[in-house]
């Protein structure tokens, strides 16, 4: 949902990642990065995950 909290995208990305749905995980994590304004550690973690998803 467009009005869901940004952290929702973070957890959704992890759920997709565990399910082997890497493209969906990438999209969720990118959406998270676009909207998150909280803890910088989460941003760094998600960037590392996105780098690991790169071909």
mmCIF file as Biopython writes it, N, C-alpha, C and O atoms, coordinates in Angstrom:
data_model
#
loop_
_atom_site.group_PDB
_atom_site.id
_atom_site.type_symbol
_atom_site.label_atom_id
_atom_site.label_alt_id
_atom_site.label_comp_id
_atom_site.label_asym_id
_atom_site.label_entity_id
_atom_site.label_seq_id
_atom_site.pdbx_PDB_ins_code
_atom_site.Cartn_x
_atom_site.Cartn_y
_atom_site.Cartn_z
_atom_site.occupancy
_atom_site.B_iso_or_equiv
_atom_site.auth_seq_id
_atom_site.auth_asym_id
_atom_site.pdbx_PDB_model_num
ATOM 1   N N  . UNK A ? 1  ? 0.839  -1.174  0.000   1.0 0.0 1  A 1 
ATOM 2   C CA . UNK A ? 1  ? 0.000  0.000   0.000   1.0 0.0 1  A 1 
ATOM 3   C C  . UNK A ? 1  ? 0.889  1.245   0.000   1.0 0.0 1  A 1 
ATOM 4   O O  . UNK A ? 1  ? 1.902  1.287   0.698   1.0 0.0 1  A 1 
ATOM 5   N N  . UNK A ? 2  ? 0.522  2.222   -0.757  1.0 0.0 2  A 1 
ATOM 6   C CA . UNK A ? 2  ? 1.358  3.418   -0.859  1.0 0.0 2  A 1 
ATOM 7   C C  . UNK A ? 2  ? 1.525  4.198   0.452   1.0 0.0 2  A 1 
ATOM 8   O O  . UNK A ? 2  ? 2.518  4.905   0.625   1.0 0.0 2  A 1 
ATOM 9   N N  . UNK A ? 3  ? 0.581  4.077   1.358   1.0 0.0 3  A 1 
ATOM 10  C CA . UNK A ? 3  ? 0.675  4.841   2.601   1.0 0.0 3  A 1 
ATOM 11  C C  . UNK A ? 3  ? 1.214  4.014   3.775   1.0 0.0 3  A 1 
ATOM 12  O O  . UNK A ? 3  ? 1.117  4.434   4.928   1.0 0.0 3  A 1 
ATOM 13  N N  . UNK A ? 4  ? 1.776  2.852   3.483   1.0 0.0 4  A 1 
ATOM 14  C CA . UNK A ? 4  ? 2.329  2.020   4.557   1.0 0.0 4  A 1 
ATOM 15  C C  . UNK A ? 4  ? 3.642  2.626   5.055   1.0 0.0 4  A 1 
ATOM 16  O O  . UNK A ? 4  ? 4.326  3.319   4.302   1.0 0.0 4  A 1 
ATOM 17  N N  . UNK A ? 5  ? 3.996  2.373   6.311   1.0 0.0 5  A 1 
ATOM 18  C CA . UNK A ? 5  ? 5.252  2.905   6.845   1.0 0.0 5  A 1 
ATOM 19  C C  . UNK A ? 5  ? 6.456  2.340   6.085   1.0 0.0 5  A 1 
ATOM 20  O O  . UNK A ? 5  ? 6.411  1.199   5.627   1.0 0.0 5  A 1 
ATOM 21  N N  . UNK A ? 6  ? 7.521  3.116   5.947   1.0 0.0 6  A 1 
ATOM 22  C CA . UNK A ? 6  ? 8.699  2.652   5.202   1.0 0.0 6  A 1 
ATOM 23  C C  . UNK A ? 6  ? 9.277  1.343   5.731   1.0 0.0 6  A 1 
ATOM 24  O O  . UNK A ? 6  ? 9.794  0.537   4.958   1.0 0.0 6  A 1 
ATOM 25  N N  . UNK A ? 7  ? 9.194  1.126   7.041   1.0 0.0 7  A 1 
ATOM 26  C CA . UNK A ? 7  ? 9.758  -0.097  7.600   1.0 0.0 7  A 1 
ATOM 27  C C  . UNK A ? 7  ? 9.050  -1.338  7.048   1.0 0.0 7  A 1 
ATOM 28  O O  . UNK A ? 7  ? 9.625  -2.426  7.037   1.0 0.0 7  A 1 
ATOM 29  N N  . UNK A ? 8  ? 7.821  -1.180  6.597   1.0 0.0 8  A 1 
ATOM 30  C CA . UNK A ? 8  ? 7.094  -2.286  5.975   1.0 0.0 8  A 1 
ATOM 31  C C  . UNK A ? 8  ? 7.866  -2.811  4.774   1.0 0.0 8  A 1 
ATOM 32  O O  . UNK A ? 8  ? 7.968  -4.022  4.578   1.0 0.0 8  A 1 
ATOM 33  N N  . UNK A ? 9  ? 8.414  -1.897  3.965   1.0 0.0 9  A 1 
ATOM 34  C CA . UNK A ? 9  ? 9.187  -2.295  2.789   1.0 0.0 9  A 1 
ATOM 35  C C  . UNK A ? 9  ? 10.467 -3.031  3.190   1.0 0.0 9  A 1 
ATOM 36  O O  . UNK A ? 9  ? 10.914 -3.943  2.494   1.0 0.0 9  A 1 
ATOM 37  N N  . UNK A ? 10 ? 11.032 -2.634  4.292   1.0 0.0 10 A 1 
ATOM 38  C CA . UNK A ? 10 ? 12.240 -3.298  4.808   1.0 0.0 10 A 1 
ATOM 39  C C  . UNK A ? 10 ? 11.940 -4.768  5.121   1.0 0.0 10 A 1 
ATOM 40  O O  . UNK A ? 10 ? 12.659 -5.666  4.683   1.0 0.0 10 A 1 
ATOM 41  N N  . UNK A ? 11 ? 10.883 -4.994  5.877   1.0 0.0 11 A 1 
ATOM 42  C CA . UNK A ? 11 ? 10.531 -6.374  6.244   1.0 0.0 11 A 1 
ATOM 43  C C  . UNK A ? 11 ? 10.032 -7.167  5.044   1.0 0.0 11 A 1 
ATOM 44  O O  . UNK A ? 11 ? 10.292 -8.366  4.936   1.0 0.0 11 A 1 
ATOM 45  N N  . UNK A ? 12 ? 9.328  -6.512  4.159   1.0 0.0 12 A 1 
ATOM 46  C CA . UNK A ? 12 ? 8.871  -7.179  2.946   1.0 0.0 12 A 1 
ATOM 47  C C  . UNK A ? 12 ? 10.068 -7.614  2.100   1.0 0.0 12 A 1 
ATOM 48  O O  . UNK A ? 12 ? 10.072 -8.707  1.535   1.0 0.0 12 A 1 
ATOM 49  N N  . UNK A ? 13 ? 11.066 -6.763  2.020   1.0 0.0 13 A 1 
ATOM 50  C CA . UNK A ? 13 ? 12.286 -7.117  1.284   1.0 0.0 13 A 1 
ATOM 51  C C  . UNK A ? 13 ? 12.943 -8.350  1.856   1.0 0.0 13 A 1 
ATOM 52  O O  . UNK A ? 13 ? 13.382 -9.226  1.110   1.0 0.0 13 A 1 
ATOM 53  N N  . UNK A ? 14 ? 13.017 -8.429  3.176   1.0 0.0 14 A 1 
ATOM 54  C CA . UNK A ? 14 ? 13.601 -9.616  3.814   1.0 0.0 14 A 1 
ATOM 55  C C  . UNK A ? 14 ? 12.755 -10.861 3.558   1.0 0.0 14 A 1 
ATOM 56  O O  . UNK A ? 14 ? 13.299 -11.943 3.338   1.0 0.0 14 A 1 
ATOM 57  N N  . UNK A ? 15 ? 11.447 -10.720 3.583   1.0 0.0 15 A 1 
ATOM 58  C CA . UNK A ? 15 ? 10.567 -11.863 3.322   1.0 0.0 15 A 1 
ATOM 59  C C  . UNK A ? 15 ? 10.767 -12.371 1.889   1.0 0.0 15 A 1 
ATOM 60  O O  . UNK A ? 15 ? 10.861 -13.577 1.658   1.0 0.0 15 A 1 
ATOM 61  N N  . UNK A ? 16 ? 10.830 -11.445 0.940   1.0 0.0 16 A 1 
ATOM 62  C CA . UNK A ? 16 ? 11.080 -11.845 -0.449  1.0 0.0 16 A 1 
ATOM 63  C C  . UNK A ? 16 ? 12.453 -12.507 -0.587  1.0 0.0 16 A 1 
ATOM 64  O O  . UNK A ? 16 ? 12.601 -13.505 -1.292  1.0 0.0 16 A 1 
ATOM 65  N N  . UNK A ? 17 ? 13.434 -11.954 0.081   1.0 0.0 17 A 1 
ATOM 66  C CA . UNK A ? 17 ? 14.790 -12.503 0.013   1.0 0.0 17 A 1 
ATOM 67  C C  . UNK A ? 17 ? 14.817 -13.943 0.510   1.0 0.0 17 A 1 
ATOM 68  O O  . UNK A ? 17 ? 15.430 -14.805 -0.118  1.0 0.0 17 A 1 
ATOM 69  N N  . UNK A ? 18 ? 14.159 -14.205 1.627   1.0 0.0 18 A 1 
ATOM 70  C CA . UNK A ? 18 ? 14.110 -15.562 2.183   1.0 0.0 18 A 1 
ATOM 71  C C  . UNK A ? 18 ? 13.336 -16.524 1.288   1.0 0.0 18 A 1 
ATOM 72  O O  . UNK A ? 18 ? 13.558 -17.734 1.321   1.0 0.0 18 A 1 
ATOM 73  N N  . UNK A ? 19 ? 12.415 -15.966 0.482   1.0 0.0 19 A 1 
ATOM 74  C CA . UNK A ? 19 ? 11.615 -16.793 -0.419  1.0 0.0 19 A 1 
ATOM 75  C C  . UNK A ? 19 ? 12.296 -17.007 -1.764  1.0 0.0 19 A 1 
ATOM 76  O O  . UNK A ? 19 ? 11.777 -17.712 -2.629  1.0 0.0 19 A 1 
ATOM 77  N N  . UNK A ? 20 ? 13.468 -16.391 -1.930  1.0 0.0 20 A 1 
ATOM 78  C CA . UNK A ? 20 ? 14.185 -16.541 -3.187  1.0 0.0 20 A 1 
ATOM 79  C C  . UNK A ? 20 ? 13.666 -15.636 -4.293  1.0 0.0 20 A 1 
ATOM 80  O O  . UNK A ? 20 ? 14.003 -15.829 -5.462  1.0 0.0 20 A 1 
ATOM 81  N N  . UNK A ? 21 ? 12.852 -14.655 -3.938  1.0 0.0 21 A 1 
ATOM 82  C CA . UNK A ? 21 ? 12.291 -13.726 -4.924  1.0 0.0 21 A 1 
ATOM 83  C C  . UNK A ? 21 ? 13.147 -12.452 -4.934  1.0 0.0 21 A 1 
ATOM 84  O O  . UNK A ? 21 ? 12.770 -11.415 -4.388  1.0 0.0 21 A 1 
ATOM 85  N N  . UNK A ? 22 ? 14.297 -12.575 -5.569  1.0 0.0 22 A 1 
ATOM 86  C CA . UNK A ? 22 ? 15.300 -11.514 -5.507  1.0 0.0 22 A 1 
ATOM 87  C C  . UNK A ? 22 ? 14.859 -10.210 -6.164  1.0 0.0 22 A 1 
ATOM 88  O O  . UNK A ? 22 ? 15.166 -9.135  -5.650  1.0 0.0 22 A 1 
ATOM 89  N N  . UNK A ? 23 ? 14.157 -10.278 -7.271  1.0 0.0 23 A 1 
ATOM 90  C CA . UNK A ? 23 ? 13.718 -9.048  -7.937  1.0 0.0 23 A 1 
ATOM 91  C C  . UNK A ? 23 ? 12.702 -8.298  -7.088  1.0 0.0 23 A 1 
ATOM 92  O O  . UNK A ? 23 ? 12.745 -7.071  -6.997  1.0 0.0 23 A 1 
ATOM 93  N N  . UNK A ? 24 ? 11.788 -9.036  -6.468  1.0 0.0 24 A 1 
ATOM 94  C CA . UNK A ? 24 ? 10.813 -8.407  -5.584  1.0 0.0 24 A 1 
ATOM 95  C C  . UNK A ? 24 ? 11.503 -7.829  -4.353  1.0 0.0 24 A 1 
ATOM 96  O O  . UNK A ? 24 ? 11.132 -6.759  -3.871  1.0 0.0 24 A 1 
ATOM 97  N N  . UNK A ? 25 ? 12.506 -8.542  -3.848  1.0 0.0 25 A 1 
ATOM 98  C CA . UNK A ? 25 ? 13.281 -8.055  -2.704  1.0 0.0 25 A 1 
ATOM 99  C C  . UNK A ? 25 ? 13.989 -6.760  -3.066  1.0 0.0 25 A 1 
ATOM 100 O O  . UNK A ? 25 ? 13.981 -5.800  -2.295  1.0 0.0 25 A 1 
ATOM 101 N N  . UNK A ? 26 ? 14.592 -6.740  -4.226  1.0 0.0 26 A 1 
ATOM 102 C CA . UNK A ? 26 ? 15.294 -5.542  -4.679  1.0 0.0 26 A 1 
ATOM 103 C C  . UNK A ? 26 ? 14.333 -4.348  -4.745  1.0 0.0 26 A 1 
ATOM 104 O O  . UNK A ? 26 ? 14.664 -3.258  -4.278  1.0 0.0 26 A 1 
ATOM 105 N N  . UNK A ? 27 ? 13.158 -4.553  -5.319  1.0 0.0 27 A 1 
ATOM 106 C CA . UNK A ? 27 ? 12.179 -3.468  -5.441  1.0 0.0 27 A 1 
ATOM 107 C C  . UNK A ? 27 ? 11.733 -2.967  -4.064  1.0 0.0 27 A 1 
ATOM 108 O O  . UNK A ? 27 ? 11.608 -1.761  -3.853  1.0 0.0 27 A 1 
ATOM 109 N N  . UNK A ? 28 ? 11.497 -3.878  -3.142  1.0 0.0 28 A 1 
ATOM 110 C CA . UNK A ? 28 ? 11.069 -3.487  -1.792  1.0 0.0 28 A 1 
ATOM 111 C C  . UNK A ? 28 ? 12.175 -2.717  -1.080  1.0 0.0 28 A 1 
ATOM 112 O O  . UNK A ? 28 ? 11.909 -1.700  -0.438  1.0 0.0 28 A 1 
ATOM 113 N N  . UNK A ? 29 ? 13.411 -3.191  -1.188  1.0 0.0 29 A 1 
ATOM 114 C CA . UNK A ? 29 ? 14.524 -2.507  -0.537  1.0 0.0 29 A 1 
ATOM 115 C C  . UNK A ? 29 ? 14.764 -1.123  -1.155  1.0 0.0 29 A 1 
ATOM 116 O O  . UNK A ? 29 ? 15.062 -0.169  -0.436  1.0 0.0 29 A 1 
ATOM 117 N N  . UNK A ? 30 ? 14.639 -1.011  -2.461  1.0 0.0 30 A 1 
ATOM 118 C CA . UNK A ? 30 ? 14.818 0.287   -3.105  1.0 0.0 30 A 1 
ATOM 119 C C  . UNK A ? 30 ? 13.725 1.259   -2.663  1.0 0.0 30 A 1 
ATOM 120 O O  . UNK A ? 30 ? 13.988 2.441   -2.439  1.0 0.0 30 A 1 
ATOM 121 N N  . UNK A ? 31 ? 12.505 0.757   -2.541  1.0 0.0 31 A 1 
ATOM 122 C CA . UNK A ? 31 ? 11.406 1.586   -2.048  1.0 0.0 31 A 1 
ATOM 123 C C  . UNK A ? 31 ? 11.684 2.045   -0.619  1.0 0.0 31 A 1 
ATOM 124 O O  . UNK A ? 31 ? 11.419 3.194   -0.265  1.0 0.0 31 A 1 
ATOM 125 N N  . UNK A ? 32 ? 12.212 1.153   0.186   1.0 0.0 32 A 1 
ATOM 126 C CA . UNK A ? 32 ? 12.579 1.492   1.559   1.0 0.0 32 A 1 
ATOM 127 C C  . UNK A ? 32 ? 13.596 2.639   1.572   1.0 0.0 32 A 1 
ATOM 128 O O  . UNK A ? 32 ? 13.431 3.610   2.311   1.0 0.0 32 A 1 
ATOM 129 N N  . UNK A ? 33 ? 14.636 2.524   0.760   1.0 0.0 33 A 1 
ATOM 130 C CA . UNK A ? 33 ? 15.681 3.543   0.738   1.0 0.0 33 A 1 
ATOM 131 C C  . UNK A ? 33 ? 15.149 4.907   0.298   1.0 0.0 33 A 1 
ATOM 132 O O  . UNK A ? 33 ? 15.646 5.940   0.747   1.0 0.0 33 A 1 
ATOM 133 N N  . UNK A ? 34 ? 14.147 4.916   -0.570  1.0 0.0 34 A 1 
ATOM 134 C CA . UNK A ? 34 ? 13.579 6.174   -1.054  1.0 0.0 34 A 1 
ATOM 135 C C  . UNK A ? 34 ? 12.822 6.924   0.034   1.0 0.0 34 A 1 
ATOM 136 O O  . UNK A ? 34 ? 12.705 8.148   -0.020  1.0 0.0 34 A 1 
ATOM 137 N N  . UNK A ? 35 ? 12.311 6.199   1.018   1.0 0.0 35 A 1 
ATOM 138 C CA . UNK A ? 35 ? 11.431 6.845   1.995   1.0 0.0 35 A 1 
ATOM 139 C C  . UNK A ? 35 ? 11.964 6.859   3.421   1.0 0.0 35 A 1 
ATOM 140 O O  . UNK A ? 35 ? 11.489 7.644   4.241   1.0 0.0 35 A 1 
ATOM 141 N N  . UNK A ? 36 ? 12.930 6.017   3.734   1.0 0.0 36 A 1 
ATOM 142 C CA . UNK A ? 36 ? 13.396 5.892   5.116   1.0 0.0 36 A 1 
ATOM 143 C C  . UNK A ? 36 ? 14.200 7.108   5.540   1.0 0.0 36 A 1 
ATOM 144 O O  . UNK A ? 36 ? 15.087 7.561   4.816   1.0 0.0 36 A 1 
ATOM 145 N N  . UNK A ? 37 ? 13.887 7.633   6.716   1.0 0.0 37 A 1 
ATOM 146 C CA . UNK A ? 37 ? 14.621 8.765   7.259   1.0 0.0 37 A 1 
ATOM 147 C C  . UNK A ? 37 ? 15.049 8.501   8.701   1.0 0.0 37 A 1 
ATOM 148 O O  . UNK A ? 37 ? 15.288 9.436   9.466   1.0 0.0 37 A 1 
ATOM 149 N N  . UNK A ? 38 ? 15.142 7.237   9.062   1.0 0.0 38 A 1 
ATOM 150 C CA . UNK A ? 38 ? 15.480 6.867   10.429  1.0 0.0 38 A 1 
ATOM 151 C C  . UNK A ? 38 ? 16.919 6.414   10.567  1.0 0.0 38 A 1 
ATOM 152 O O  . UNK A ? 38 ? 17.834 7.011   10.000  1.0 0.0 38 A 1 
ATOM 153 N N  . UNK A ? 39 ? 17.101 5.359   11.321  1.0 0.0 39 A 1 
ATOM 154 C CA . UNK A ? 39 ? 18.405 4.810   11.680  1.0 0.0 39 A 1 
ATOM 155 C C  . UNK A ? 39 ? 19.282 4.563   10.444  1.0 0.0 39 A 1 
ATOM 156 O O  . UNK A ? 39 ? 18.902 3.832   9.528   1.0 0.0 39 A 1 
ATOM 157 N N  . UNK A ? 40 ? 20.437 5.178   10.444  1.0 0.0 40 A 1 
ATOM 158 C CA . UNK A ? 40 ? 21.367 5.048   9.312   1.0 0.0 40 A 1 
ATOM 159 C C  . UNK A ? 40 ? 21.871 3.618   9.145   1.0 0.0 40 A 1 
ATOM 160 O O  . UNK A ? 40 ? 22.197 3.205   8.032   1.0 0.0 40 A 1 
ATOM 161 N N  . UNK A ? 41 ? 21.937 2.864   10.225  1.0 0.0 41 A 1 
ATOM 162 C CA . UNK A ? 41 ? 22.400 1.471   10.154  1.0 0.0 41 A 1 
ATOM 163 C C  . UNK A ? 41 ? 21.514 0.644   9.219   1.0 0.0 41 A 1 
ATOM 164 O O  . UNK A ? 41 ? 22.012 -0.225  8.504   1.0 0.0 41 A 1 
ATOM 165 N N  . UNK A ? 42 ? 20.218 0.905   9.219   1.0 0.0 42 A 1 
ATOM 166 C CA . UNK A ? 42 ? 19.326 0.170   8.315   1.0 0.0 42 A 1 
ATOM 167 C C  . UNK A ? 42 ? 19.627 0.514   6.866   1.0 0.0 42 A 1 
ATOM 168 O O  . UNK A ? 42 ? 19.568 -0.350  5.991   1.0 0.0 42 A 1 
ATOM 169 N N  . UNK A ? 43 ? 19.946 1.764   6.615   1.0 0.0 43 A 1 
ATOM 170 C CA . UNK A ? 43 ? 20.298 2.169   5.252   1.0 0.0 43 A 1 
ATOM 171 C C  . UNK A ? 43 ? 21.552 1.433   4.796   1.0 0.0 43 A 1 
ATOM 172 O O  . UNK A ? 43 ? 21.599 0.918   3.679   1.0 0.0 43 A 1 
ATOM 173 N N  . UNK A ? 44 ? 22.552 1.381   5.640   1.0 0.0 44 A 1 
ATOM 174 C CA . UNK A ? 44 ? 23.790 0.679   5.288   1.0 0.0 44 A 1 
ATOM 175 C C  . UNK A ? 44 ? 23.548 -0.808  5.062   1.0 0.0 44 A 1 
ATOM 176 O O  . UNK A ? 44 ? 24.095 -1.401  4.133   1.0 0.0 44 A 1 
ATOM 177 N N  . UNK A ? 45 ? 22.721 -1.406  5.922   1.0 0.0 45 A 1 
ATOM 178 C CA . UNK A ? 45 ? 22.398 -2.832  5.770   1.0 0.0 45 A 1 
ATOM 179 C C  . UNK A ? 45 ? 21.706 -3.098  4.440   1.0 0.0 45 A 1 
ATOM 180 O O  . UNK A ? 45 ? 22.052 -4.037  3.724   1.0 0.0 45 A 1 
ATOM 181 N N  . UNK A ? 46 ? 20.727 -2.263  4.118   1.0 0.0 46 A 1 
ATOM 182 C CA . UNK A ? 46 ? 19.973 -2.473  2.877   1.0 0.0 46 A 1 
ATOM 183 C C  . UNK A ? 46 ? 20.866 -2.255  1.658   1.0 0.0 46 A 1 
ATOM 184 O O  . UNK A ? 46 ? 20.739 -2.975  0.668   1.0 0.0 46 A 1 
ATOM 185 N N  . UNK A ? 47 ? 21.750 -1.292  1.714   1.0 0.0 47 A 1 
ATOM 186 C CA . UNK A ? 47 ? 22.673 -1.085  0.585   1.0 0.0 47 A 1 
ATOM 187 C C  . UNK A ? 47 ? 23.572 -2.293  0.382   1.0 0.0 47 A 1 
ATOM 188 O O  . UNK A ? 47 ? 23.849 -2.671  -0.756  1.0 0.0 47 A 1 
ATOM 189 N N  . UNK A ? 48 ? 24.032 -2.903  1.465   1.0 0.0 48 A 1 
ATOM 190 C CA . UNK A ? 48 ? 24.836 -4.125  1.364   1.0 0.0 48 A 1 
ATOM 191 C C  . UNK A ? 48 ? 24.024 -5.254  0.739   1.0 0.0 48 A 1 
ATOM 192 O O  . UNK A ? 48 ? 24.520 -5.990  -0.114  1.0 0.0 48 A 1 
ATOM 193 N N  . UNK A ? 49 ? 22.770 -5.385  1.172   1.0 0.0 49 A 1 
ATOM 194 C CA . UNK A ? 49 ? 21.909 -6.419  0.604   1.0 0.0 49 A 1 
ATOM 195 C C  . UNK A ? 49 ? 21.686 -6.178  -0.882  1.0 0.0 49 A 1 
ATOM 196 O O  . UNK A ? 49 ? 21.728 -7.120  -1.673  1.0 0.0 49 A 1 
ATOM 197 N N  . UNK A ? 50 ? 21.451 -4.935  -1.271  1.0 0.0 50 A 1 
ATOM 198 C CA . UNK A ? 50 ? 21.253 -4.627  -2.689  1.0 0.0 50 A 1 
ATOM 199 C C  . UNK A ? 50 ? 22.514 -4.952  -3.487  1.0 0.0 50 A 1 
ATOM 200 O O  . UNK A ? 50 ? 22.429 -5.466  -4.601  1.0 0.0 50 A 1 
ATOM 201 N N  . UNK A ? 51 ? 23.667 -4.657  -2.929  1.0 0.0 51 A 1 
ATOM 202 C CA . UNK A ? 51 ? 24.924 -4.998  -3.626  1.0 0.0 51 A 1 
ATOM 203 C C  . UNK A ? 51 ? 25.060 -6.504  -3.803  1.0 0.0 51 A 1 
ATOM 204 O O  . UNK A ? 51 ? 25.545 -6.970  -4.835  1.0 0.0 51 A 1 
ATOM 205 N N  . UNK A ? 52 ? 24.640 -7.256  -2.812  1.0 0.0 52 A 1 
ATOM 206 C CA . UNK A ? 52 ? 24.728 -8.725  -2.923  1.0 0.0 52 A 1 
ATOM 207 C C  . UNK A ? 52 ? 23.730 -9.278  -3.934  1.0 0.0 52 A 1 
ATOM 208 O O  . UNK A ? 52 ? 23.921 -10.380 -4.449  1.0 0.0 52 A 1 
ATOM 209 N N  . UNK A ? 53 ? 22.674 -8.532  -4.223  1.0 0.0 53 A 1 
ATOM 210 C CA . UNK A ? 53 ? 21.678 -8.969  -5.196  1.0 0.0 53 A 1 
ATOM 211 C C  . UNK A ? 53 ? 22.058 -8.597  -6.628  1.0 0.0 53 A 1 
ATOM 212 O O  . UNK A ? 53 ? 21.422 -9.045  -7.582  1.0 0.0 53 A 1 
ATOM 213 N N  . UNK A ? 54 ? 23.091 -7.780  -6.771  1.0 0.0 54 A 1 
ATOM 214 C CA . UNK A ? 54 ? 23.533 -7.376  -8.116  1.0 0.0 54 A 1 
ATOM 215 C C  . UNK A ? 54 ? 24.103 -8.581  -8.842  1.0 0.0 54 A 1 
ATOM 216 O O  . UNK A ? 54 ? 24.768 -9.429  -8.248  1.0 0.0 54 A 1 
ATOM 217 N N  . UNK A ? 55 ? 23.827 -8.641  -10.147 1.0 0.0 55 A 1 
ATOM 218 C CA . UNK A ? 55 ? 24.337 -9.787  -10.918 1.0 0.0 55 A 1 
ATOM 219 C C  . UNK A ? 55 ? 25.831 -9.811  -11.068 1.0 0.0 55 A 1 
ATOM 220 O O  . UNK A ? 55 ? 26.374 -10.721 -11.694 1.0 0.0 55 A 1 
#
